[in-house]
Amino acid sequence: MTLIYQIEDQLKEYFNNRTDSYKNTIIKQAYKTLPKAKYPMITIEEIDNSEVQDRTTANGEQTTLLTYQIVCYSRDTQEYEYVDSARFMGNLVNDFIMENYKMRRLGSPVSQPYITDNTVMTCIQRYSCVYDKETNLIYKN
């Protein structure tokens, strides 16, 4: 299983265990068409996958630099208005990624209205790590 599928599956489990408005959050890779968009929603996209030149595995294989963009989409919920809801979701994702994957967040989260629907707010975050696919180890870069 590649890392993006692992993150997707574990995020689904994490949100499904919640007891608030975020329990039924749709979580999918960015370009999957199903399930259809419904809010709240989180998309995950691999935006960089390149070899790290100065780091090799014990077997002499190159490690890989992986960077993911995770976007949280939200409308108003029972708990928050859409701006605060998207940020709250972003904080949940950040806590999950830091606790489970120890990836480095690149920059600060960016919040902005969704380009095709201004009743939806997005919170965009990027995470990066060096990954050894042989041992399934993640290194901070």
C-alpha positions, 0 to 999 in steps of 0.5 A: 500500500502506498503512503497516500492510500494509508493516510486516506484510510487512516484519516477516514477512520479518524473522522468516522470515530468522531461524534460531532458534525465531522463524523461523516466527512468525505475523505478522498484523493483529489482527483477521484470523482466518487464519492460526489462532493459533499461537505465537510470534505477533505482531499489529499493530493501528492504534489511531489514525489522525487528522489533524495540525492543525499540519503540512501537506505541500508540497501543503497536505494534512494529515499523519496521526498513526498509532499502532500497537499491536504484541503479541508472544505466546509460549509457552516456546521452546528459548531462553527461558521464556515470559516472557523469550521474549515480552520477547525478541520485543518487543526484536526488534520494537522494534529492527526498528521503530526501524531501519526506521521511526523511530517513537516508542515510547509508554511502556514495553513491558507484559508480561502473561499472555494473558487466554484462555490463561495458558501464553502471555505477551504483550509489548504495545508502542505506536508513533506517527508522523506520516505523509505518505501522498503522499510515504510519509514518516514523521516522528517526532511 
